[in-house]
Amino acid sequence: QVQLVESGGGLVQAGGSLRLSCAASGRTWSSYALGWFRQPPGKEREFVATVSWSGGGKSYADSVKGRFTISRDYAKNTVSLQMTSLKPEDTAVYYCAAHVGSSWPRSEYEYEYWGQGTQVTVSS
């Protein structure tokens, strides 16, 4: 079993930056990828970014590529999402998720564990 807890959400002005973190706890003996998904108000949940267990594999949604950076901290067993040049369209509830295995899929259906979500609001 793995538990995920997000932190770092809040209110930021357009063009600003924000850093989200996700801490993994429990029996994390197997390899797993860590990803970020988001759900804007009134819309479906969508893929944002993911990183493999080794850290060598990364994928980003086209809408955030070049602005967001995903990384892992093995000492703290966390994954972070550094967001820059934020836009009002980035406003959403952001979720951290874990996929058991050595791949780093973009589909939410491949992720077994989910955090509670954290709100990110970008004002214009």
C-alpha positions in Angstrom: 0.0 0.0 0.0 1.1 3.5 -0.9 -0.3 6.8 0.4 0.2 10.1 -1.4 -0.2 13.6 0.0 0.0 16.8 -2.1 1.0 20.2 -0.8 1.9 23.6 -2.2 -1.3 24.6 -3.8 -2.7 28.2 -3.6 -3.4 31.4 -5.3 -0.9 33.0 -7.7 -1.0 35.8 -10.3 -0.7 35.1 -14.0 3.0 34.9 -15.0 4.0 33.8 -11.6 5.4 30.5 -10.3 4.3 27.8 -7.9 5.8 24.5 -6.7 3.7 21.4 -5.8 5.0 18.5 -3.9 3.8 15.0 -3.3 5.0 12.8 -0.5 4.8 9.0 -0.8 4.5 6.8 2.3 3.8 3.2 3.1 5.3 0.0 1.8 7.0 1.3 -1.3 9.2 -1.8 -2.1 8.1 -2.0 -5.7 9.1 0.4 -8.5 6.5 3.0 -9.4 6.1 6.0 -11.6 4.7 9.3 -10.2 2.5 11.5 -12.2 0.4 14.7 -12.0 -3.1 15.1 -13.3 -5.5 18.1 -13.1 -9.2 18.8 -13.3 -10.3 22.3 -14.3 -13.8 23.5 -13.1 -16.5 21.8 -15.1 -14.1 19.8 -17.2 -12.6 16.2 -17.3 -9.4 15.3 -15.5 -6.4 15.5 -17.8 -2.8 14.4 -17.8 -0.1 16.9 -16.9 3.3 15.2 -16.3 4.9 11.9 -15.2 8.3 10.6 -14.2 9.5 7.0 -14.1 10.9 5.2 -11.0 14.5 5.6 -12.3 13.9 9.3 -13.2 15.1 8.7 -16.7 11.7 8.7 -18.4 9.5 11.9 -18.4 6.4 13.0 -20.3 4.6 16.3 -20.4 1.3 17.4 -21.8 1.7 19.8 -24.7 -0.1 22.6 -22.8 2.5 22.7 -20.1 5.7 21.6 -21.9 8.4 24.2 -21.4 6.7 25.7 -18.5 6.4 22.9 -16.0 9.2 20.6 -14.7 8.7 17.3 -12.8 11.4 15.8 -10.6 12.0 13.2 -7.9 13.7 13.6 -4.6 14.8 10.0 -3.6 16.1 11.1 -0.2 12.6 12.4 0.8 10.7 10.0 -1.5 8.7 12.9 -3.0 7.9 14.1 -6.5 7.6 17.8 -7.3 6.0 19.9 -10.0 7.7 23.3 -10.6 5.2 25.5 -12.4 6.3 28.7 -14.1 4.7 31.3 -16.4 1.3 30.3 -15.0 -1.8 31.1 -17.0 -5.5 31.4 -15.8 -6.2 28.2 -17.8 -3.9 26.3 -15.4 -6.5 26.8 -12.7 -7.5 23.3 -11.5 -7.4 20.8 -8.8 -4.1 19.0 -9.1 -3.7 15.3 -8.2 -0.6 13.2 -7.6 -0.8 9.5 -8.7 1.4 6.4 -8.6 1.7 3.7 -11.3 3.3 0.4 -10.2 5.9 -0.7 -12.7 8.9 0.6 -14.6 6.9 2.5 -17.3 5.6 6.1 -17.1 2.2 6.1 -18.8 0.1 9.1 -19.6 -3.3 7.5 -19.1 -5.0 7.9 -15.7 -6.4 4.4 -16.0 -2.9 3.0 -15.5 -2.5 4.6 -12.0 -3.5 2.7 -8.9 -2.9 5.2 -6.1 -4.2 8.8 -5.9 -3.7 11.7 -3.5 -6.6 13.9 -2.3 -5.8 16.8 -4.6 -4.7 20.4 -4.1 -6.3 23.6 -5.5 -4.3 25.9 -7.8 -5.9 29.2 -8.8 -4.2 31.6 -11.2 -5.7 35.1 -11.3 -5.6 37.4 -14.3 
